[in-house]
């Protein structure tokens, strides 16, 4: 949620998912699950969440652009995001001059 948390709190939107990696920036985060799916949340400026818009996403939402691919690594920059698929392809999205 969008409230400050003074203690660790489980991310309920990812309940039932086996998260194997997380990457965070100052304004957005990515989670990678064991099935190769990517989830994003936070500030959506420049399209850095990968949902085809610039909307802020307060809860993790699956990035549908990778529906038919297996992602093996994710990385977050200040204004962009990166994913590597199982076949070694590299995908970037977000602010063009940032990555």
N, CA, C and O atoms as a GROMACS GRO file, in nm:
protein
  396
    1UNK      N    1   0.083  -0.119   0.000
    1UNK     CA    2   0.000   0.000   0.000
    1UNK      C    3   0.087   0.125   0.000
    1UNK      O    4   0.209   0.114  -0.008
    2UNK      N    5   0.027   0.241   0.009
    2UNK     CA    6   0.102   0.365  -0.003
    2UNK      C    7   0.133   0.430   0.131
    2UNK      O    8   0.182   0.543   0.136
    3UNK      N    9   0.107   0.360   0.240
    3UNK     CA   10   0.138   0.415   0.372
    3UNK      C   11   0.278   0.374   0.413
    3UNK      O   12   0.326   0.267   0.378
    4UNK      N   13   0.344   0.463   0.488
    4UNK     CA   14   0.476   0.429   0.542
    4UNK      C   15   0.462   0.311   0.637
    4UNK      O   16   0.365   0.302   0.711
    5UNK      N   17   0.560   0.220   0.634
    5UNK     CA   18   0.559   0.101   0.720
    5UNK      C   19   0.679   0.109   0.813
    5UNK      O   20   0.793   0.121   0.769
    6UNK      N   21   0.652   0.101   0.942
    6UNK     CA   22   0.760   0.107   1.041
    6UNK      C   23   0.818  -0.030   1.073
    6UNK      O   24   0.924  -0.041   1.134
    7UNK      N   25   0.748  -0.135   1.030
    7UNK     CA   26   0.793  -0.273   1.049
    7UNK      C   27   0.777  -0.347   0.917
    7UNK      O   28   0.695  -0.308   0.834
    8UNK      N   29   0.853  -0.454   0.896
    8UNK     CA   30   0.836  -0.532   0.774
    8UNK      C   31   0.692  -0.582   0.760
    8UNK      O   32   0.629  -0.624   0.858
    9UNK      N   33   0.641  -0.577   0.638
    9UNK     CA   34   0.504  -0.619   0.610
    9UNK      C   35   0.504  -0.706   0.485
    9UNK      O   36   0.564  -0.670   0.384
   10UNK      N   37   0.437  -0.819   0.491
   10UNK     CA   38   0.428  -0.911   0.379
   10UNK      C   39   0.356  -0.843   0.262
   10UNK      O   40   0.257  -0.774   0.282
   11UNK      N   41   0.407  -0.862   0.141
   11UNK     CA   42   0.343  -0.808   0.021
   11UNK      C   43   0.236  -0.909  -0.022
   11UNK      O   44   0.264  -1.005  -0.093
   12UNK      N   45   0.114  -0.884   0.022
   12UNK     CA   46   0.004  -0.978   0.000
   12UNK      C   47  -0.028  -0.998  -0.147
   12UNK      O   48  -0.075  -1.104  -0.186
   13UNK      N   49  -0.001  -0.898  -0.230
   13UNK     CA   50  -0.030  -0.910  -0.373
   13UNK      C   51   0.056  -1.018  -0.439
   13UNK      O   52   0.023  -1.064  -0.548
   14UNK      N   53   0.165  -1.058  -0.375
   14UNK     CA   54   0.250  -1.164  -0.428
   14UNK      C   55   0.230  -1.297  -0.356
   14UNK      O   56   0.304  -1.393  -0.379
   15UNK      N   57   0.129  -1.304  -0.269
   15UNK     CA   58   0.099  -1.429  -0.198
   15UNK      C   59   0.067  -1.537  -0.301
   15UNK      O   60  -0.007  -1.512  -0.397
   16UNK      N   61   0.121  -1.654  -0.281
   16UNK     CA   62   0.099  -1.764  -0.375
   16UNK      C   63   0.201  -1.768  -0.487
   16UNK      O   64   0.204  -1.865  -0.564
   17UNK      N   65   0.284  -1.665  -0.499
   17UNK     CA   66   0.390  -1.661  -0.598
   17UNK      C   67   0.522  -1.696  -0.529
   17UNK      O   68   0.546  -1.653  -0.416
   18UNK      N   69   0.607  -1.772  -0.596
   18UNK     CA   70   0.739  -1.801  -0.541
   18UNK      C   71   0.837  -1.700  -0.600
   18UNK      O   72   0.886  -1.717  -0.712
   19UNK      N   73   0.865  -1.596  -0.525
   19UNK     CA   74   0.953  -1.489  -0.571
   19UNK      C   75   1.098  -1.535  -0.556
   19UNK      O   76   1.138  -1.582  -0.450
   20UNK      N   77   1.176  -1.522  -0.665
   20UNK     CA   78   1.316  -1.566  -0.662
   20UNK      C   79   1.414  -1.450  -0.672
   20UNK      O   80   1.533  -1.467  -0.646
   21UNK      N   81   1.364  -1.331  -0.710
   21UNK     CA   82   1.452  -1.213  -0.717
   21UNK      C   83   1.368  -1.087  -0.708
   21UNK      O   84   1.253  -1.082  -0.752
   22UNK      N   85   1.430  -0.984  -0.651
   22UNK     CA   86   1.368  -0.852  -0.640
   22UNK      C   87   1.475  -0.750  -0.680
   22UNK      O   88   1.593  -0.766  -0.649
   23UNK      N   89   1.431  -0.645  -0.751
   23UNK     CA   90   1.519  -0.533  -0.778
   23UNK      C   91   1.440  -0.406  -0.750
   23UNK      O   92   1.325  -0.393  -0.792
   24UNK      N   93   1.502  -0.314  -0.678
   24UNK     CA   94   1.430  -0.192  -0.639
   24UNK      C   95   1.510  -0.068  -0.675
   24UNK      O   96   1.633  -0.068  -0.676
   25UNK      N   97   1.436   0.037  -0.706
   25UNK     CA   98   1.494   0.168  -0.732
   25UNK      C   99   1.435   0.268  -0.635
   25UNK      O  100   1.372   0.230  -0.536
   26UNK      N  101   1.455   0.394  -0.663
   26UNK     CA  102   1.402   0.496  -0.572
   26UNK      C  103   1.251   0.509  -0.583
   26UNK      O  104   1.187   0.559  -0.491
   27UNK      N  105   1.194   0.465  -0.696
   27UNK     CA  106   1.051   0.488  -0.716
   27UNK      C  107   0.974   0.370  -0.772
   27UNK      O  108   0.852   0.379  -0.787
   28UNK      N  109   1.041   0.260  -0.802
   28UNK     CA  110   0.968   0.142  -0.850
   28UNK      C  111   1.045   0.015  -0.819
   28UNK      O  112   1.164   0.018  -0.790
   29UNK      N  113   0.974  -0.097  -0.827
   29UNK     CA  114   1.033  -0.226  -0.795
   29UNK      C  115   0.988  -0.331  -0.896
   29UNK      O  116   0.882  -0.320  -0.956
   30UNK      N  117   1.072  -0.434  -0.914
   30UNK     CA  118   1.038  -0.551  -0.995
   30UNK      C  119   1.058  -0.676  -0.911
   30UNK      O  120   1.151  -0.684  -0.831
   31UNK      N  121   0.969  -0.772  -0.931
   31UNK     CA  122   0.985  -0.904  -0.870
   31UNK      C  123   0.986  -1.006  -0.982
   31UNK      O  124   0.911  -0.994  -1.079
   32UNK      N  125   1.070  -1.107  -0.968
   32UNK     CA  126   1.076  -1.218  -1.063
   32UNK      C  127   1.030  -1.343  -0.990
   32UNK      O  128   1.080  -1.374  -0.882
   33UNK      N  129   0.936  -1.416  -1.049
   33UNK     CA  130   0.886  -1.537  -0.985
   33UNK      C  131   0.946  -1.661  -1.049
   33UNK      O  132   1.000  -1.654  -1.160
   34UNK      N  133   0.936  -1.773  -0.980
   34UNK     CA  134   0.999  -1.898  -1.025
   34UNK      C  135   0.951  -1.943  -1.162
   34UNK      O  136   1.023  -2.013  -1.233
   35UNK      N  137   0.831  -1.904  -1.202
   35UNK     CA  138   0.780  -1.941  -1.333
   35UNK      C  139   0.826  -1.847  -1.444
   35UNK      O  140   0.784  -1.862  -1.559
   36UNK      N  141   0.914  -1.751  -1.412
   36UNK     CA  142   0.968  -1.660  -1.512
   36UNK      C  143   0.884  -1.538  -1.538
   36UNK      O  144   0.909  -1.466  -1.634
   37UNK      N  145   0.786  -1.512  -1.454
   37UNK     CA  146   0.700  -1.394  -1.469
   37UNK      C  147   0.763  -1.274  -1.399
   37UNK      O  148   0.836  -1.288  -1.301
   38UNK      N  149   0.735  -1.155  -1.451
   38UNK     CA  150   0.782  -1.029  -1.393
   38UNK      C  151   0.664  -0.953  -1.340
   38UNK      O  152   0.560  -0.942  -1.406
   39UNK      N  153   0.678  -0.899  -1.219
   39UNK     CA  154   0.577  -0.818  -1.154
   39UNK      C  155   0.639  -0.682  -1.124
   39UNK      O  156   0.756  -0.675  -1.084
   40UNK      N  157   0.563  -0.575  -1.142
   40UNK     CA  158   0.617  -0.442  -1.114
   40UNK      C  159   0.519  -0.358  -1.036
   40UNK      O  160   0.398  -0.379  -1.042
   41UNK      N  161   0.574  -0.262  -0.961
   41UNK     CA  162   0.490  -0.168  -0.888
   41UNK      C  163   0.571  -0.045  -0.852
   41UNK      O  164   0.694  -0.046  -0.855
   42UNK      N  165   0.499   0.063  -0.818
   42UNK     CA  166   0.561   0.190  -0.784
   42UNK      C  167   0.524   0.297  -0.883
   42UNK      O  168   0.418   0.292  -0.945
   43UNK      N  169   0.612   0.395  -0.899
   43UNK     CA  170   0.588   0.505  -0.991
   43UNK      C  171   0.601   0.459  -1.136
   43UNK      O  172   0.697   0.392  -1.171
   44UNK      N  173   0.504   0.495  -1.218
   44UNK     CA  174   0.502   0.447  -1.356
   44UNK      C  175   0.556   0.544  -1.459
   44UNK      O  176   0.546   0.518  -1.579
   45UNK      N  177   0.613   0.656  -1.414
   45UNK     CA  178   0.664   0.755  -1.508
   45UNK      C  179   0.756   0.694  -1.612
   45UNK      O  180   0.834   0.604  -1.582
   46UNK      N  181   0.747   0.744  -1.735
   46UNK     CA  182   0.828   0.700  -1.849
   46UNK      C  183   0.798   0.556  -1.892
   46UNK      O  184   0.870   0.499  -1.974
   47UNK      N  185   0.692   0.496  -1.837
   47UNK     CA  186   0.657   0.360  -1.872
   47UNK      C  187   0.745   0.255  -1.806
   47UNK      O  188   0.746   0.139  -1.849
   48UNK      N  189   0.819   0.293  -1.702
   48UNK     CA  190   0.918   0.203  -1.643
   48UNK      C  191   0.859   0.079  -1.577
   48UNK      O  192   0.934  -0.012  -1.542
   49UNK      N  193   0.726   0.074  -1.558
   49UNK     CA  194   0.665  -0.047  -1.500
   49UNK      C  195   0.636  -0.153  -1.606
   49UNK      O  196   0.617  -0.270  -1.572
   50UNK      N  197   0.631  -0.112  -1.733
   50UNK     CA  198   0.610  -0.210  -1.840
   50UNK      C  199   0.466  -0.246  -1.868
   50UNK      O  200   0.440  -0.350  -1.928
   51UNK      N  201   0.372  -0.163  -1.825
   51UNK     CA  202   0.230  -0.193  -1.847
   51UNK      C  203   0.171  -0.114  -1.963
   51UNK      O  204   0.050  -0.117  -1.985
   52UNK      N  205   0.255  -0.043  -2.038
   52UNK     CA  206   0.207   0.030  -2.153
   52UNK      C  207   0.146   0.165  -2.122
   52UNK      O  208   0.080   0.225  -2.206
   53UNK      N  209   0.168   0.213  -1.999
   53UNK     CA  210   0.118   0.344  -1.959
   53UNK      C  211   0.215   0.406  -1.859
   53UNK      O  212   0.323   0.351  -1.835
   54UNK      N  213   0.178   0.517  -1.801
   54UNK     CA  214   0.263   0.582  -1.701
   54UNK      C  215   0.194   0.591  -1.566
   54UNK      O  216   0.227   0.677  -1.484
   55UNK      N  217   0.098   0.503  -1.543
   55UNK     CA  218   0.022   0.504  -1.418
   55UNK      C  219   0.104   0.450  -1.302
   55UNK      O  220   0.180   0.354  -1.317
   56UNK      N  221   0.087   0.512  -1.185
   56UNK     CA  222   0.145   0.458  -1.063
   56UNK      C  223   0.071   0.330  -1.027
   56UNK      O  224  -0.052   0.324  -1.039
   57UNK      N  225   0.143   0.231  -0.985
   57UNK     CA  226   0.085   0.102  -0.948
   57UNK      C  227   0.122   0.074  -0.802
   57UNK      O  228   0.236   0.035  -0.775
   58UNK      N  229   0.027   0.093  -0.707
   58UNK     CA  230   0.062   0.076  -0.566
   58UNK      C  231   0.086  -0.069  -0.525
   58UNK      O  232   0.151  -0.095  -0.423
   59UNK      N  233   0.036  -0.165  -0.603
   59UNK     CA  234   0.053  -0.307  -0.572
   59UNK      C  235   0.117  -0.378  -0.691
   59UNK      O  236   0.101  -0.335  -0.805
   60UNK      N  237   0.191  -0.485  -0.666
   60UNK     CA  238   0.253  -0.559  -0.776
   60UNK      C  239   0.149  -0.602  -0.880
   60UNK      O  240   0.042  -0.653  -0.847
   61UNK      N  241   0.186  -0.582  -1.007
   61UNK     CA  242   0.102  -0.620  -1.121
   61UNK      C  243   0.191  -0.694  -1.220
   61UNK      O  244   0.302  -0.650  -1.249
   62UNK      N  245   0.140  -0.804  -1.272
   62UNK     CA  246   0.216  -0.885  -1.367
   62UNK      C  247   0.239  -0.808  -1.497
   62UNK      O  248   0.147  -0.744  -1.549
   63UNK      N  249   0.362  -0.813  -1.549
   63UNK     CA  250   0.396  -0.748  -1.676
   63UNK      C  251   0.360  -0.846  -1.788
   63UNK      O  252   0.431  -0.943  -1.813
   64UNK      N  253   0.250  -0.819  -1.853
   64UNK     CA  254   0.196  -0.911  -1.953
   64UNK      C  255   0.281  -0.920  -2.079
   64UNK      O  256   0.267  -1.016  -2.156
   65UNK      N  257   0.370  -0.824  -2.103
   65UNK     CA  258   0.456  -0.828  -2.221
   65UNK      C  259   0.543  -0.954  -2.224
   65UNK      O  260   0.591  -0.994  -2.330
   66UNK      N  261   0.564  -1.016  -2.108
   66UNK     CA  262   0.648  -1.136  -2.100
   66UNK      C  263   0.565  -1.264  -2.086
   66UNK      O  264   0.617  -1.367  -2.042
   67UNK      N  265   0.438  -1.258  -2.123
   67UNK     CA  266   0.347  -1.372  -2.104
   67UNK      C  267   0.397  -1.500  -2.171
   67UNK      O  268   0.376  -1.609  -2.118
   68UNK      N  269   0.462  -1.490  -2.285
   68UNK     CA  270   0.507  -1.609  -2.358
   68UNK      C  271   0.658  -1.631  -2.350
   68UNK      O  272   0.716  -1.702  -2.432
   69UNK      N  273   0.720  -1.569  -2.249
   69UNK     CA  274   0.865  -1.582  -2.234
   69UNK      C  275   0.901  -1.612  -2.089
   69UNK      O  276   0.824  -1.581  -1.998
   70UNK      N  277   1.015  -1.671  -2.070
   70UNK     CA  278   1.064  -1.698  -1.935
   70UNK      C  279   1.176  -1.600  -1.904
   70UNK      O  280   1.283  -1.605  -1.966
   71UNK      N  281   1.153  -1.512  -1.810
   71UNK     CA  282   1.253  -1.416  -1.768
   71UNK      C  283   1.338  -1.480  -1.658
   71UNK      O  284   1.285  -1.548  -1.570
   72UNK      N  285   1.469  -1.458  -1.664
   72UNK     CA  286   1.559  -1.519  -1.566
   72UNK      C  287   1.629  -1.416  -1.476
   72UNK      O  288   1.688  -1.453  -1.374
   73UNK      N  289   1.623  -1.287  -1.514
   73UNK     CA  290   1.684  -1.183  -1.432
   73UNK      C  291   1.616  -1.050  -1.458
   73UNK      O  292   1.571  -1.023  -1.570
   74UNK      N  293   1.608  -0.966  -1.354
   74UNK     CA  294   1.551  -0.832  -1.366
   74UNK      C  295   1.642  -0.733  -1.295
   74UNK      O  296   1.712  -0.767  -1.200
   75UNK      N  297   1.639  -0.608  -1.344
   75UNK     CA  298   1.718  -0.502  -1.284
   75UNK      C  299   1.642  -0.371  -1.299
   75UNK      O  300   1.580  -0.345  -1.402
   76UNK      N  301   1.647  -0.289  -1.195
   76UNK     CA  302   1.580  -0.159  -1.196
   76UNK      C  303   1.684  -0.048  -1.194
   76UNK      O  304   1.780  -0.053  -1.116
   77UNK      N  305   1.666   0.051  -1.280
   77UNK     CA  306   1.744   0.174  -1.277
   77UNK      C  307   1.656   0.285  -1.223
   77UNK      O  308   1.544   0.259  -1.179
   78UNK      N  309   1.704   0.406  -1.226
   78UNK     CA  310   1.626   0.518  -1.173
   78UNK      C  311   1.497   0.539  -1.252
   78UNK      O  312   1.391   0.562  -1.192
   79UNK      N  313   1.504   0.532  -1.385
   79UNK     CA  314   1.388   0.562  -1.468
   79UNK      C  315   1.362   0.455  -1.572
   79UNK      O  316   1.284   0.478  -1.665
   80UNK      N  317   1.423   0.339  -1.559
   80UNK     CA  318   1.404   0.232  -1.656
   80UNK      C  319   1.416   0.097  -1.588
   80UNK      O  320   1.454   0.087  -1.471
   81UNK      N  321   1.381  -0.007  -1.664
   81UNK     CA  322   1.389  -0.144  -1.613
   81UNK      C  323   1.450  -0.232  -1.720
   81UNK      O  324   1.446  -0.200  -1.839
   82UNK      N  325   1.507  -0.344  -1.677
   82UNK     CA  326   1.573  -0.438  -1.768
   82UNK      C  327   1.535  -0.580  -1.728
   82UNK      O  328   1.524  -0.612  -1.610
   83UNK      N  329   1.514  -0.664  -1.829
   83UNK     CA  330   1.491  -0.806  -1.805
   83UNK      C  331   1.574  -0.887  -1.903
   83UNK      O  332   1.596  -0.845  -2.017
   84UNK      N  333   1.620  -1.003  -1.858
   84UNK     CA  334   1.692  -1.098  -1.942
   84UNK      C  335   1.609  -1.225  -1.948
   84UNK      O  336   1.568  -1.278  -1.845
   85UNK      N  337   1.585  -1.274  -2.070
   85UNK     CA  338   1.506  -1.396  -2.086
   85UNK      C  339   1.597  -1.519  -2.090
   85UNK      O  340   1.718  -1.507  -2.103
   86UNK      N  341   1.537  -1.634  -2.078
   86UNK     CA  342   1.611  -1.759  -2.075
   86UNK      C  343   1.695  -1.785  -2.197
   86UNK      O  344   1.794  -1.857  -2.190
   87UNK      N  345   1.657  -1.725  -2.312
   87UNK     CA  346   1.737  -1.743  -2.433
   87UNK      C  347   1.844  -1.636  -2.449
   87UNK      O  348   1.909  -1.627  -2.553
   88UNK      N  349   1.863  -1.553  -2.345
   88UNK     CA  350   1.968  -1.452  -2.346
   88UNK      C  351   1.931  -1.318  -2.404
   88UNK      O  352   2.016  -1.230  -2.414
   89UNK      N  353   1.805  -1.300  -2.443
   89UNK     CA  354   1.762  -1.170  -2.496
   89UNK      C  355   1.750  -1.069  -2.383
   89UNK      O  356   1.708  -1.102  -2.272
   90UNK      N  357   1.789  -0.944  -2.411
   90UNK     CA  358   1.782  -0.837  -2.313
   90UNK      C  359   1.672  -0.740  -2.356
   90UNK      O  360   1.670  -0.695  -2.471
   91UNK      N  361   1.582  -0.707  -2.263
   91UNK     CA  362   1.474  -0.613  -2.288
   91UNK      C  363   1.490  -0.495  -2.193
   91UNK      O  364   1.518  -0.514  -2.075
   92UNK      N  365   1.472  -0.374  -2.244
   92UNK     CA  366   1.471  -0.255  -2.160
   92UNK      C  367   1.344  -0.177  -2.188
   92UNK      O  368   1.289  -0.183  -2.298
   93UNK      N  369   1.299  -0.103  -2.088
   93UNK     CA  370   1.182  -0.016  -2.105
   93UNK      C  371   1.189   0.094  -2.002
   93UNK      O  372   1.254   0.082  -1.899
   94UNK      N  373   1.120   0.203  -2.033
   94UNK     CA  374   1.124   0.322  -1.948
   94UNK      C  375   1.187   0.438  -2.022
   94UNK      O  376   1.178   0.447  -2.144
   95UNK      N  377   1.250   0.527  -1.949
   95UNK     CA  378   1.309   0.649  -2.007
   95UNK      C  379   1.424   0.611  -2.101
   95UNK      O  380   1.522   0.550  -2.059
   96UNK      N  381   1.409   0.647  -2.227
   96UNK     CA  382   1.504   0.605  -2.330
   96UNK      C  383   1.647   0.645  -2.305
   96UNK      O  384   1.738   0.565  -2.331
   97UNK      N  385   1.671   0.764  -2.256
   97UNK     CA  386   1.809   0.807  -2.235
   97UNK      C  387   1.871   0.744  -2.111
   97UNK      O  388   1.991   0.760  -2.087
   98UNK      N  389   1.791   0.672  -2.033
   98UNK     CA  390   1.842   0.606  -1.912
   98UNK      C  391   1.879   0.461  -1.934
   98UNK      O  392   1.943   0.401  -1.848
   99UNK      N  393   1.842   0.405  -2.045
   99UNK     CA  394   1.876   0.267  -2.068
   99UNK      C  395   1.790   0.204  -2.170
   99UNK      O  396   1.807   0.086  -2.200
   0.00000   0.00000   0.00000
